[in-house]
Amino acid sequence: MSAGSKATNGRIHLADLRFDERGLVPAIARDARTGEVLMLAWQDRAALELTLRERVAWFWSRSRQALWKKGESSGVVLRVVDLRVDCDGDAVLLDVEAEGPACHLGRRSCFEERLAEDAEAERRYFSLGVLERHLRARAAVGDGSSYTQRLLSGPEDELYRKIGEEATEVLLAAKGGERAQLVEEAADLVYHLIVTLMRRGASFDDVQAVLARRSGR
């Protein structure tokens, strides 16, 4: 670890952060549920102290030379779930729950543009949290013709029967199928499981919370 940052039991004290010559550190905000990077801003010590005290993101505006609370004008507050520090003590990572699009252009993330020279420019960030968000959006605006909507609004037994079928296919693939088949069947099972959680008023967040608790045992 570089000089200027002192870690004790995985913790770095605020007094040991390595602020730059302007008294700032870069602060990255990412969605606590999906893992998507939402925005990059700057924090001084006062912004960090306010963030820690209020559990919402405060930053330092370099253009206005003033503290600003994210959401003051847009209404999109970033509620801080977790705060971590880079190993060198010169950057901050905020895991947040965003109450709307985090980008000032009205986009969910400030990092939606890609370099034209990037050979993998068509790739998109994906996680199970992103999948659930897409499914909820589809269910909210669709006309009832999508498979997801039929599972959410049709007879419950149809959805539960699909869970049983997909689980059986996973077992069969695991026992005698190819690896690729197992992965495909597992994807089908996860999709139907997320839809089942949605139908019962739960979410993948709830499952992750249980797993997080168990991981500490």
MDAnalysis code that builds the backbone (N, CA, C; Angstrom):
import MDAnalysis as mda
import numpy as np

u = mda.Universe.empty(651, n_residues=217, atom_resindex=np.repeat(np.arange(217), 3), trajectory=True)
u.add_TopologyAttr("name", ["N", "CA", "C"] * 217)
u.add_TopologyAttr("resid", np.arange(1, 218))
u.add_TopologyAttr("resname", ["MET", "SER", "ALA", "GLY", "SER", "LYS", "ALA", "THR", "ASN", "GLY", "ARG", "ILE", "HIS", "LEU", "ALA", "ASP", "LEU", "ARG", "PHE", "ASP", "GLU", "ARG", "GLY", "LEU", "VAL", "PRO", "ALA", "ILE", "ALA", "ARG", "ASP", "ALA", "ARG", "THR", "GLY", "GLU", "VAL", "LEU", "MET", "LEU", "ALA", "TRP", "GLN", "ASP", "ARG", "ALA", "ALA", "LEU", "GLU", "LEU", "THR", "LEU", "ARG", "GLU", "ARG", "VAL", "ALA", "TRP", "PHE", "TRP", "SER", "ARG", "SER", "ARG", "GLN", "ALA", "LEU", "TRP", "LYS", "LYS", "GLY", "GLU", "SER", "SER", "GLY", "VAL", "VAL", "LEU", "ARG", "VAL", "VAL", "ASP", "LEU", "ARG", "VAL", "ASP", "CYS", "ASP", "GLY", "ASP", "ALA", "VAL", "LEU", "LEU", "ASP", "VAL", "GLU", "ALA", "GLU", "GLY", "PRO", "ALA", "CYS", "HIS", "LEU", "GLY", "ARG", "ARG", "SER", "CYS", "PHE", "GLU", "GLU", "ARG", "LEU", "ALA", "GLU", "ASP", "ALA", "GLU", "ALA", "GLU", "ARG", "ARG", "TYR", "PHE", "SER", "LEU", "GLY", "VAL", "LEU", "GLU", "ARG", "HIS", "LEU", "ARG", "ALA", "ARG", "ALA", "ALA", "VAL", "GLY", "ASP", "GLY", "SER", "SER", "TYR", "THR", "GLN", "ARG", "LEU", "LEU", "SER", "GLY", "PRO", "GLU", "ASP", "GLU", "LEU", "TYR", "ARG", "LYS", "ILE", "GLY", "GLU", "GLU", "ALA", "THR", "GLU", "VAL", "LEU", "LEU", "ALA", "ALA", "LYS", "GLY", "GLY", "GLU", "ARG", "ALA", "GLN", "LEU", "VAL", "GLU", "GLU", "ALA", "ALA", "ASP", "LEU", "VAL", "TYR", "HIS", "LEU", "ILE", "VAL", "THR", "LEU", "MET", "ARG", "ARG", "GLY", "ALA", "SER", "PHE", "ASP", "ASP", "VAL", "GLN", "ALA", "VAL", "LEU", "ALA", "ARG", "ARG", "SER", "GLY", "ARG"])
u.atoms.positions = np.array([
    [0.847, -1.203, 0.000],
    [0.000, 0.000, 0.000],
    [0.876, 1.243, 0.000],
    [0.496, 2.227, -0.753],
    [1.297, 3.446, -0.861],
    [1.293, 4.221, 0.441],
    [2.330, 5.027, 0.609],
    [2.404, 5.873, 1.791],
    [1.236, 6.838, 1.800],
    [0.704, 7.082, 2.978],
    [-0.380, 8.047, 3.094],
    [-1.718, 7.398, 3.349],
    [-1.796, 6.064, 3.169],
    [-3.034, 5.369, 3.480],
    [-2.713, 4.225, 4.432],
    [-3.373, 4.198, 5.541],
    [-3.102, 3.204, 6.567],
    [-4.354, 2.377, 6.797],
    [-4.262, 1.083, 6.508],
    [-5.411, 0.190, 6.659],
    [-5.261, -0.638, 7.919],
    [-6.334, -0.764, 8.677],
    [-6.362, -1.604, 9.863],
    [-7.607, -2.468, 9.790],
    [-7.390, -3.800, 9.699],
    [-8.514, -4.735, 9.599],
    [-9.454, -4.374, 8.453],
    [-8.849, -4.023, 7.312],
    [-9.657, -3.722, 6.144],
    [-10.311, -2.358, 6.165],
    [-9.886, -1.474, 7.044],
    [-10.478, -0.139, 7.135],
    [-9.400, 0.933, 7.014],
    [-9.733, 1.991, 6.306],
    [-8.852, 3.144, 6.180],
    [-9.551, 4.336, 6.811],
    [-8.870, 5.020, 7.685],
    [-9.473, 6.173, 8.350],
    [-9.583, 7.360, 7.399],
    [-10.590, 8.176, 7.625],
    [-10.814, 9.350, 6.794],
    [-9.579, 10.247, 6.780],
    [-8.918, 10.351, 7.920],
    [-7.731, 11.220, 8.016],
    [-6.571, 10.704, 7.177],
    [-6.624, 9.423, 6.775],
    [-5.527, 8.829, 6.023],
    [-5.788, 8.763, 4.516],
    [-6.940, 9.268, 4.072],
    [-7.200, 9.287, 2.641],
    [-6.211, 10.213, 1.935],
    [-5.886, 9.879, 0.691],
    [-4.900, 10.644, -0.076],
    [-5.639, 11.597, -1.019],
    [-6.082, 12.727, -0.505],
    [-6.711, 13.754, -1.326],
    [-5.654, 14.379, -2.242],
    [-6.071, 14.799, -3.442],
    [-5.114, 15.418, -4.353],
    [-4.805, 16.851, -3.927],
    [-4.088, 17.559, -4.783],
    [-3.653, 18.914, -4.422],
    [-4.820, 19.879, -4.266],
    [-5.993, 19.504, -4.805],
    [-7.192, 20.331, -4.646],
    [-8.020, 19.908, -3.444],
    [-7.555, 18.865, -2.742],
    [-8.305, 18.359, -1.596],
    [-9.448, 17.443, -2.004],
    [-9.314, 16.765, -3.168],
    [-10.398, 15.950, -3.705],
    [-9.954, 14.510, -3.951],
    [-10.938, 13.600, -3.931],
    [-10.735, 12.231, -4.388],
    [-11.869, 11.886, -5.354],
    [-11.600, 11.069, -6.387],
    [-12.680, 10.639, -7.275],
    [-13.611, 9.677, -6.534],
    [-14.913, 9.822, -6.775],
    [-15.920, 8.987, -6.122],
    [-16.777, 8.335, -7.201],
    [-16.750, 7.016, -7.244],
    [-17.527, 6.250, -8.215],
    [-18.799, 5.749, -7.542],
    [-19.930, 5.983, -8.184],
    [-21.205, 5.483, -7.667],
    [-21.674, 4.337, -8.554],
    [-21.990, 3.202, -7.934],
    [-22.507, 2.073, -8.700],
    [-23.787, 1.552, -8.052],
    [-24.625, 0.950, -8.865],
    [-25.886, 0.415, -8.386],
    [-25.619, -0.765, -7.465],
    [-26.116, -0.689, -6.243],
    [-25.852, -1.740, -5.258],
    [-26.503, -3.054, -5.642],
    [-27.548, -2.999, -6.463],
    [-28.268, -4.219, -6.828],
    [-27.707, -4.871, -8.080],
    [-27.427, -4.084, -9.107],
    [-27.005, -4.653, -10.379],
    [-25.498, -4.618, -10.598],
    [-24.783, -3.768, -9.849],
    [-23.355, -3.633, -10.055],
    [-22.973, -2.671, -11.161],
    [-23.951, -2.022, -11.797],
    [-23.662, -1.076, -12.872],
    [-23.010, 0.194, -12.318],
    [-21.984, 0.665, -12.997],
    [-21.393, 1.953, -12.648],
    [-22.325, 3.048, -13.149],
    [-22.726, 3.951, -12.261],
    [-23.702, 4.978, -12.607],
    [-23.063, 6.324, -12.927],
    [-22.070, 6.721, -12.165],
    [-21.477, 8.038, -12.376],
    [-20.136, 8.146, -11.656],
    [-19.372, 9.160, -12.069],
    [-18.121, 9.517, -11.413],
    [-18.184, 10.989, -11.045],
    [-17.862, 11.294, -9.802],
    [-17.824, 12.684, -9.358],
    [-16.638, 12.834, -8.409],
    [-16.599, 13.947, -7.689],
    [-15.481, 14.215, -6.787],
    [-16.002, 14.532, -5.397],
    [-15.224, 14.150, -4.402],
    [-15.572, 14.439, -3.014],
    [-14.377, 15.057, -2.296],
    [-14.677, 16.054, -1.464],
    [-13.672, 16.525, -0.525],
    [-14.017, 15.937, 0.837],
    [-13.284, 16.315, 1.837],
    [-13.526, 15.720, 3.150],
    [-14.928, 16.052, 3.659],
    [-15.383, 17.280, 3.435],
    [-16.707, 17.676, 3.906],
    [-17.797, 16.862, 3.217],
    [-17.646, 16.619, 1.910],
    [-18.635, 15.828, 1.179],
    [-18.676, 14.400, 1.704],
    [-17.507, 13.859, 1.996],
    [-17.459, 12.503, 2.553],
    [-18.112, 12.441, 3.931],
    [-17.840, 13.437, 4.747],
    [-18.435, 13.458, 6.089],
    [-19.958, 13.550, 6.007],
    [-20.469, 14.383, 5.103],
    [-21.917, 14.493, 4.926],
    [-22.506, 13.190, 4.404],
    [-21.793, 12.551, 3.477],
    [-22.249, 11.269, 2.931],
    [-22.342, 10.213, 4.024],
    [-21.325, 10.165, 4.867],
    [-21.315, 9.187, 5.956],
    [-22.418, 9.472, 6.971],
    [-22.656, 10.734, 7.237],
    [-23.647, 11.098, 8.247],
    [-25.082, 10.914, 7.743],
    [-25.330, 11.309, 6.505],
    [-26.703, 11.287, 5.993],
    [-27.022, 10.027, 5.194],
    [-25.995, 9.267, 4.812],
    [-26.151, 8.054, 3.994],
    [-26.784, 8.350, 2.649],
    [-26.567, 9.548, 2.134],
    [-26.886, 9.907, 0.755],
    [-25.639, 10.578, 0.174],
    [-25.492, 10.519, -1.151],
    [-24.260, 10.975, -1.781],
    [-24.160, 12.492, -1.859],
    [-23.074, 13.005, -1.326],
    [-22.698, 14.409, -1.465],
    [-21.396, 14.461, -2.256],
    [-21.250, 15.511, -3.077],
    [-20.055, 15.660, -3.885],
    [-19.561, 17.105, -3.832],
    [-18.390, 17.322, -4.442],
    [-17.851, 18.669, -4.601],
    [-17.891, 19.011, -6.082],
    [-18.562, 20.110, -6.406],
    [-18.644, 20.573, -7.783],
    [-17.417, 21.400, -8.118],
    [-16.616, 20.933, -9.063],
    [-15.421, 21.687, -9.456],
    [-15.787, 22.929, -10.264],
    [-16.912, 22.856, -10.986],
    [-17.313, 24.020, -11.788],
    [-17.893, 25.133, -10.924],
    [-18.692, 24.751, -9.923],
    [-19.313, 25.756, -9.052],
    [-18.492, 26.046, -7.808],
    [-17.483, 25.190, -7.568],
    [-16.661, 25.322, -6.371],
    [-17.537, 25.330, -5.121],
    [-18.390, 24.294, -5.036],
    [-19.326, 24.222, -3.911],
    [-19.740, 22.777, -3.679],
    [-20.162, 22.504, -2.456],
    [-20.734, 21.197, -2.139],
    [-22.099, 21.063, -2.813],
    [-22.428, 19.840, -3.246],
    [-23.771, 19.611, -3.772],
    [-24.235, 18.200, -3.423],
    [-25.488, 18.139, -3.075],
    [-26.118, 16.864, -2.761],
    [-26.760, 16.327, -4.024],
    [-26.382, 15.123, -4.422],
    [-26.959, 14.537, -5.618],
    [-28.476, 14.458, -5.465],
    [-29.191, 15.040, -6.424],
    [-30.649, 15.032, -6.379],
    [-31.245, 16.360, -5.963],
    [-30.402, 17.346, -5.632],
    [-30.913, 18.657, -5.220],
    [-31.828, 19.260, -6.281],
    [-31.426, 19.139, -7.536],
    [-32.238, 19.710, -8.619],
    [-33.001, 18.645, -9.390],
    [-32.392, 17.482, -9.575],
    [-33.023, 16.427, -10.374],
    [-34.011, 15.589, -9.580],
    [-33.832, 15.548, -8.260],
    [-34.678, 14.685, -7.435],
    [-34.184, 13.257, -7.346],
    [-33.100, 12.949, -8.074],
    [-32.557, 11.587, -8.073],
    [-31.510, 11.460, -6.971],
    [-31.963, 11.150, -5.783],
    [-31.066, 10.976, -4.638],
    [-30.376, 9.618, -4.740],
    [-29.107, 9.573, -4.364],
    [-28.363, 8.319, -4.295],
    [-28.226, 7.921, -2.833],
    [-28.980, 6.914, -2.434],
    [-28.919, 6.441, -1.050],
    [-27.765, 5.452, -0.917],
    [-26.855, 5.731, -0.005],
    [-25.614, 4.970, 0.104],
    [-25.825, 3.727, 0.963],
    [-25.580, 2.589, 0.339],
    [-25.689, 1.305, 1.029],
    [-24.355, 0.893, 1.634],
    [-23.277, 1.184, 0.892],
    [-21.942, 0.795, 1.345],
    [-20.936, 1.786, 0.773],
    [-19.842, 1.977, 1.473],
    [-18.780, 2.880, 1.024],
    [-17.450, 2.182, 1.211],
    [-16.675, 2.121, 0.120],
    [-15.368, 1.471, 0.180],
    [-14.291, 2.407, -0.356],
    [-13.056, 2.097, 0.023],
    [-11.929, 2.945, -0.353],
    [-10.933, 2.117, -1.153],
    [-10.357, 2.725, -2.177],
    [-9.322, 2.090, -2.980],
    [-8.129, 1.699, -2.101],
    [-7.396, 0.648, -2.529],
    [-6.287, 0.137, -1.713],
    [-5.201, 1.180, -1.468],
    [-5.095, 2.167, -2.360],
    [-4.126, 3.238, -2.153],
    [-4.713, 4.412, -1.382],
    [-5.989, 4.321, -1.062],
    [-6.618, 5.384, -0.291],
    [-6.845, 6.656, -1.059],
    [-6.896, 6.570, -2.405],
    [-7.044, 7.791, -3.189],
    [-8.278, 7.784, -4.091],
    [-9.236, 6.909, -3.815],
    [-10.499, 6.877, -4.558],
    [-11.553, 6.225, -3.676],
    [-12.814, 6.573, -3.931],
    [-13.930, 6.079, -3.112],
    [-14.954, 5.404, -4.024],
    [-15.528, 4.311, -3.536],
    [-16.579, 3.594, -4.258],
    [-17.846, 3.595, -3.412],
    [-18.923, 4.134, -3.963],
    [-20.206, 4.191, -3.269],
    [-21.169, 3.188, -3.901],
    [-21.639, 2.230, -3.132],
    [-22.736, 1.373, -3.582],
    [-24.032, 2.067, -3.193],
    [-24.878, 2.332, -4.179],
    [-26.037, 3.191, -3.937],
    [-27.322, 2.573, -4.474],
    [-28.416, 3.092, -3.954],
    [-29.741, 2.844, -4.511],
    [-30.195, 4.155, -5.127],
    [-30.327, 4.180, -6.450],
    [-30.666, 5.408, -7.164],
    [-32.167, 5.525, -7.340],
    [-32.700, 6.690, -7.033],
    [-34.142, 6.916, -7.135],
    [-34.516, 7.463, -8.512],
    [-33.885, 6.906, -9.549],
    [-34.148, 7.352, -10.909],
    [-32.862, 7.379, -11.705],
    [-32.883, 7.961, -12.917],
    [-31.674, 8.037, -13.744],
    [-30.591, 8.867, -13.063],
    [-29.396, 8.321, -12.963],
    [-28.320, 9.006, -12.250],
    [-27.628, 10.062, -13.102],
    [-27.664, 9.904, -14.421],
    [-26.966, 10.831, -15.314],
    [-27.771, 12.113, -15.498],
    [-27.065, 13.245, -15.612],
    [-27.755, 14.531, -15.784],
    [-28.430, 14.632, -17.151],
    [-28.106, 13.705, -18.070],
    [-28.760, 13.674, -19.382],
    [-30.032, 12.833, -19.369],
    [-30.417, 12.361, -18.185],
    [-31.627, 11.563, -18.066],
    [-31.410, 10.087, -18.313],
    [-30.165, 9.672, -18.449],
    [-29.852, 8.267, -18.647],
    [-29.663, 7.588, -17.298],
    [-29.811, 6.288, -17.310],
    [-29.611, 5.545, -16.070],
    [-28.172, 5.680, -15.586],
    [-27.224, 5.627, -16.518],
    [-25.809, 5.705, -16.173],
    [-25.115, 6.734, -17.052],
    [-24.084, 7.369, -16.500],
    [-23.270, 8.290, -17.291],
    [-22.350, 7.531, -18.243],
    [-22.228, 6.219, -18.055],
    [-21.279, 5.424, -18.826],
    [-21.992, 4.556, -19.851],
    [-22.807, 5.171, -20.684],
    [-23.503, 4.426, -21.730],
    [-22.844, 4.582, -23.097],
    [-21.954, 5.569, -23.242],
    [-21.252, 5.748, -24.506],
    [-20.085, 4.762, -24.609],
    [-19.750, 4.390, -25.839],
    [-18.624, 3.499, -26.075],
    [-17.672, 4.119, -27.088],
    [-16.404, 3.748, -26.991],
    [-15.432, 4.179, -27.985],
    [-15.703, 3.452, -29.294],
    [-15.726, 4.201, -30.376],
    [-15.974, 3.602, -31.686],
    [-14.895, 2.588, -32.039],
    [-13.688, 2.791, -31.477],
    [-12.571, 1.884, -31.789],
    [-12.627, 0.573, -31.002],
    [-13.558, 0.476, -30.066],
    [-13.657, -0.722, -29.234],
    [-14.233, -1.868, -30.056],
    [-13.457, -2.945, -30.217],
    [-13.887, -4.077, -31.032],
    [-15.083, -4.797, -30.419],
    [-15.295, -4.624, -29.124],
    [-16.410, -5.283, -28.441],
    [-17.506, -4.277, -28.121],
    [-17.685, -3.288, -28.964],
    [-18.581, -2.170, -28.669],
    [-20.039, -2.563, -28.523],
    [-20.426, -3.747, -28.995],
    [-21.825, -4.161, -28.906],
    [-22.143, -4.880, -27.608],
    [-21.140, -5.165, -26.841],
    [-21.382, -5.854, -25.575],
    [-22.104, -4.919, -24.612],
    [-22.964, -5.493, -23.782],
    [-23.696, -4.710, -22.794],
    [-23.484, -5.313, -21.411],
    [-23.437, -4.444, -20.410],
    [-23.302, -4.939, -19.045],
    [-24.530, -5.753, -18.678],
    [-24.315, -6.873, -18.017],
    [-25.434, -7.731, -17.647],
    [-25.185, -8.352, -16.280],
    [-26.259, -8.464, -15.520],
    [-26.256, -9.176, -14.251],
    [-27.669, -9.656, -14.008],
    [-27.870, -10.484, -13.002],
    [-29.222, -10.943, -12.701],
    [-30.097, -9.782, -12.240],
    [-29.477, -8.803, -11.593],
    [-30.237, -7.616, -11.211],
    [-30.720, -6.843, -12.429],
    [-29.873, -6.753, -13.455],
    [-30.267, -6.097, -14.704],
    [-31.401, -6.870, -15.363],
    [-31.299, -8.199, -15.371],
    [-32.368, -9.022, -15.949],
    [-33.690, -8.766, -15.243],
    [-33.672, -8.739, -13.923],
    [-34.913, -8.502, -13.186],
    [-35.487, -7.122, -13.504],
    [-34.621, -6.130, -13.600],
    [-35.099, -4.787, -13.940],
    [-35.751, -4.774, -15.320],
    [-35.153, -5.456, -16.286],
    [-35.726, -5.535, -17.625],
    [-37.072, -6.246, -17.614],
    [-37.169, -7.317, -16.843],
    [-38.427, -8.064, -16.780],
    [-39.536, -7.231, -16.143],
    [-39.186, -6.468, -15.108],
    [-40.194, -5.620, -14.463],
    [-40.656, -4.515, -15.417],
    [-39.722, -3.943, -16.170],
    [-40.092, -2.908, -17.129],
    [-40.977, -3.484, -18.228],
    [-40.644, -4.667, -18.690],
    [-41.446, -5.307, -19.732],
    [-42.854, -5.601, -19.236],
    [-42.954, -6.053, -18.000],
    [-44.268, -6.374, -17.442],
    [-45.118, -5.125, -17.249],
    [-44.461, -3.984, -17.012],
    [-45.192, -2.754, -16.711],
    [-45.758, -2.080, -17.952],
    [-45.099, -2.236, -19.087],
    [-45.514, -1.476, -20.276],
    [-46.043, -2.339, -21.407],
    [-45.947, -3.638, -21.290],
    [-46.372, -4.512, -22.376],
    [-47.878, -4.638, -22.485],
    [-48.318, -5.316, -23.549],
    [-49.751, -5.469, -23.800],
    [-50.276, -6.841, -23.374],
    [-49.456, -7.582, -22.651],
    [-49.891, -8.883, -22.174],
    [-49.551, -10.020, -23.109],
    [-48.891, -9.711, -24.222],
    [-48.597, -10.753, -25.200],
    [-47.250, -11.439, -24.960],
    [-46.392, -10.860, -24.103],
    [-45.077, -11.461, -23.881],
    [-45.192, -12.669, -22.955],
    [-44.233, -13.569, -23.079],
    [-44.216, -14.772, -22.251],
    [-44.115, -14.411, -20.775],
    [-43.274, -13.417, -20.470],
    [-43.114, -12.997, -19.073],
    [-44.430, -12.507, -18.501],
    [-45.151, -11.702, -19.247],
    [-46.432, -11.190, -18.761],
    [-47.462, -12.304, -18.577],
    [-47.441, -13.270, -19.475],
    [-48.380, -14.394, -19.331],
    [-48.091, -15.172, -18.056],
    [-46.795, -15.342, -17.750],
    [-46.451, -16.050, -16.515],
    [-46.854, -15.254, -15.280],
    [-46.760, -13.937, -15.371],
    [-47.083, -13.086, -14.225],
    [-48.584, -12.928, -14.014],
    [-49.348, -12.984, -15.066],
    [-50.787, -12.721, -14.941],
    [-51.657, -13.949, -15.135],
    [-51.078, -15.029, -15.649],
    [-51.859, -16.239, -15.889],
    [-52.031, -17.075, -14.632],
    [-52.549, -18.294, -14.776],
    [-52.732, -19.187, -13.623],
    [-51.406, -19.445, -12.911],
    [-51.402, -19.335, -11.589],
    [-50.159, -19.538, -10.835],
    [-49.593, -20.927, -11.056],
    [-50.470, -21.917, -11.160],
    [-49.992, -23.287, -11.298],
    [-49.152, -23.474, -12.561],
    [-49.445, -22.678, -13.603],
    [-48.649, -22.785, -14.829],
    [-47.204, -22.375, -14.577],
    [-47.032, -21.312, -13.830],
    [-45.682, -20.857, -13.512],
    [-44.965, -21.857, -12.615],
    [-45.663, -22.349, -11.597],
    [-45.032, -23.288, -10.674],
    [-44.704, -24.607, -11.370],
    [-45.522, -24.994, -12.318],
    [-45.242, -26.211, -13.082],
    [-43.973, -26.033, -13.913],
    [-43.795, -24.815, -14.447],
    [-42.587, -24.548, -15.214],
    [-41.335, -24.623, -14.342],
    [-41.453, -24.157, -13.107],
    [-40.317, -24.257, -12.186],
    [-39.922, -25.717, -12.011],
    [-40.920, -26.576, -11.800],
    [-40.644, -28.001, -11.631],
    [-40.015, -28.608, -12.875],
    [-40.540, -28.233, -14.044],
    [-40.007, -28.770, -15.298],
    [-38.561, -28.336, -15.512],
    [-38.305, -27.052, -15.282],
    [-36.951, -26.544, -15.509],
    [-35.965, -27.144, -14.520],
    [-36.394, -27.323, -13.267],
    [-35.513, -27.920, -12.266],
    [-35.173, -29.358, -12.647],
    [-36.161, -30.090, -13.158],
    [-35.925, -31.470, -13.594],
    [-34.947, -31.511, -14.764],
    [-35.098, -30.579, -15.705],
    [-34.202, -30.545, -16.854],
    [-32.774, -30.204, -16.438],
    [-32.624, -29.369, -15.409],
    [-31.287, -29.076, -14.891],
    [-30.666, -30.342, -14.311],
    [-31.448, -31.086, -13.550],
    [-30.944, -32.321, -12.951],
    [-30.525, -33.327, -14.020],
    [-31.345, -33.476, -15.050],
    [-31.032, -34.424, -16.122],
    [-29.779, -34.005, -16.874],
    [-29.654, -32.703, -17.136],
    [-28.465, -32.220, -17.832],
    [-27.220, -32.382, -16.980],
    [-27.351, -32.159, -15.669],
    [-26.213, -32.298, -14.770],
    [-25.756, -33.750, -14.687],
    [-26.720, -34.660, -14.787],
    [-26.394, -36.076, -14.632],
    [-25.803, -36.688, -15.893],
    [-26.361, -36.325, -17.050],
    [-25.875, -37.000, -18.249],
    [-25.694, -36.126, -19.465],
    [-25.951, -34.833, -19.347],
    [-25.862, -33.961, -20.505],
    [-24.505, -33.312, -20.656],
    [-24.380, -32.533, -21.716],
    [-23.162, -31.780, -21.951],
    [-23.156, -30.512, -21.076],
    [-21.965, -29.966, -20.888],
    [-21.835, -28.738, -20.090],
    [-22.690, -27.624, -20.662],
    [-22.675, -27.456, -21.977],
    [-23.449, -26.392, -22.606],
    [-24.939, -26.565, -22.350],
    [-25.402, -27.822, -22.361],
    [-26.814, -28.081, -22.095],
    [-27.169, -27.730, -20.657],
    [-26.284, -28.073, -19.736],
    [-26.512, -27.747, -18.329],
    [-26.625, -26.234, -18.139],
    [-25.741, -25.491, -18.779],
    [-25.767, -24.037, -18.651],
    [-27.066, -23.471, -19.209],
    [-27.515, -23.966, -20.361],
    [-28.760, -23.498, -20.963],
    [-29.952, -23.786, -20.057],
    [-30.004, -24.983, -19.512],
    [-31.127, -25.359, -18.643],
    [-31.098, -24.554, -17.350],
    [-29.889, -24.295, -16.828],
    [-29.772, -23.489, -15.609],
    [-30.280, -22.072, -15.867],
    [-29.985, -21.518, -17.055],
    [-30.465, -20.182, -17.398],
    [-31.993, -20.152, -17.427],
    [-32.613, -21.193, -17.996],
    [-34.079, -21.268, -18.026],
    [-34.648, -21.297, -16.607],
    [-33.993, -22.066, -15.731],
    [-34.470, -22.173, -14.355],
    [-34.350, -20.841, -13.627],
    [-33.227, -20.158, -13.793],
    [-33.032, -18.865, -13.121],
    [-34.066, -17.858, -13.599],
    [-34.326, -17.823, -14.905],
    [-35.340, -16.908, -15.436],
    [-36.699, -17.168, -14.782],
    [-37.132, -18.411, -14.760],
    [-38.446, -18.721, -14.187],
    [-38.472, -18.476, -12.677],
    [-37.331, -18.666, -12.016],
    [-37.259, -18.391, -10.580],
    [-37.438, -16.902, -10.311],
    [-36.795, -16.047, -11.121],
    [-36.944, -14.603, -10.937],
    [-38.385, -14.180, -11.185],
    [-39.011, -14.727, -12.207],
    [-40.413, -14.401, -12.479],
    [-41.299, -14.847, -11.317],
    [-41.004, -16.001, -10.734],
    [-41.770, -16.477, -9.575],
    [-41.619, -15.519, -8.402],
    [-40.398, -15.063, -8.146],
    [-40.179, -14.090, -7.074],
    [-40.995, -12.827, -7.330],
    [-40.978, -12.347, -8.565],
    [-41.732, -11.150, -8.920],
    [-43.226, -11.359, -8.665],
    [-43.729, -12.507, -9.057],
    [-45.161, -12.775, -8.899],
    [-45.570, -12.809, -7.438],
    [-44.670, -13.258, -6.592],
    [-44.971, -13.379, -5.160],
    [-44.563, -12.125, -4.386],
    [-44.233, -11.036, -5.083],
    [-43.916, -9.789, -4.406],
    [-42.523, -9.740, -3.809],
    [-41.652, -10.649, -4.226],
    [-40.267, -10.669, -3.748],
    [-39.355, -10.242, -4.891],
    [-38.060, -10.233, -4.634],
    [-37.108, -9.837, -5.668],
    [-35.814, -10.607, -5.480],
    [-34.966, -10.531, -6.493],
    [-33.658, -11.168, -6.393],
    [-32.821, -10.485, -5.316],
    [-33.101, -9.223, -5.042],
    [-32.435, -8.525, -3.933],
    [-32.633, -9.275, -2.625],
    [-33.853, -9.754, -2.412],
    [-34.160, -10.474, -1.176],
    [-33.325, -11.747, -1.068],
    [-33.162, -12.440, -2.195],
    [-32.355, -13.659, -2.215],
    [-30.893, -13.326, -1.933],
    [-30.399, -12.258, -2.569],
    [-29.008, -11.864, -2.337],
    [-28.771, -11.480, -0.881],
    [-29.764, -10.849, -0.254],
    [-29.610, -10.458, 1.151],
    [-29.461, -11.690, 2.036],
    [-30.232, -12.733, 1.754],
    [-30.131, -13.964, 2.524],
    [-28.764, -14.614, 2.308],
    [-28.327, -14.655, 1.044],
    [-27.019, -15.246, 0.746],
    [-25.891, -14.465, 1.394],
    [-26.049, -13.116, 1.424],
    [-25.013, -12.289, 2.052],
    [-24.921, -12.597, 3.545],
    [-26.081, -12.758, 4.178],
    [-26.074, -13.104, 5.610],
    [-25.404, -14.465, 5.836],
    [-25.735, -15.407, 4.984],
    [-25.193, -16.753, 5.146],
    [-23.688, -16.795, 4.879],
    [-23.209, -15.933, 3.993],
    [-21.794, -15.964, 3.639],
    [-20.928, -15.555, 4.812],
    [-21.492, -14.861, 5.794],
    [-20.738, -14.426, 6.951],
    [-20.699, -15.455, 8.070],
    [-21.377, -16.575, 7.858],
    [-21.415, -17.585, 8.924],
    [-20.115, -18.374, 8.984],
])
